Amino acid sequence: MPRLIRIDTGDAIGDITDKQLAFLVEQLEEEHDEDQDYFIDRDTLELMSDNGIDPELLALLEKAIGDDDSMDIAWE
């Protein structure tokens, strides 16, 4: 099961399903094919919400971003 991590703090965001990971990979840009890290800001969360993000995944990301304007995440 894939796990999301906040890169700047090293904190685990939570485990996600393969389907949720596939949604993230589809929605977010990768600089290289093997990249597993992404920049997320509030506009990104809103866009993913408009594009049908799983409510549980959205809640995980909103909790992880907290009061910050943006964050970098990775999956493993």
Residue pairs with C-beta under 8 A, 6 or more apart in sequence:
1 15
1 16
1 17
1 18
2 15
2 16
2 17
2 18
2 20
2 21
2 75
2 76
3 12
3 13
3 14
3 15
3 16
3 75
3 76
4 12
4 13
4 14
4 15
4 16
4 60
4 61
4 64
4 73
4 74
4 75
5 11
5 12
5 13
5 73
5 74
5 75
5 76
6 12
6 13
6 64
6 71
6 72
6 73
7 37
7 71
7 72
7 73
7 74
8 71
8 72
11 64
13 60
13 61
13 63
13 64
13 73
14 60
14 64
16 24
16 57
16 60
16 75
17 54
19 54
20 54
20 56
20 57
21 75
23 48
23 52
23 53
23 54
23 57
24 38
24 57
24 75
27 47
27 48
27 51
27 53
28 38
28 39
28 40
28 44
29 38
30 38
36 74
36 75
36 76
37 72
37 73
37 74
38 72
38 73
38 74
39 70
39 71
39 72
40 61
40 65
40 70
40 71
40 72
40 73
41 69
41 70
41 71
42 65
42 69
42 70
45 58
45 61
45 62
45 65
48 58
48 61
49 58
61 73
64 71
64 73
65 71
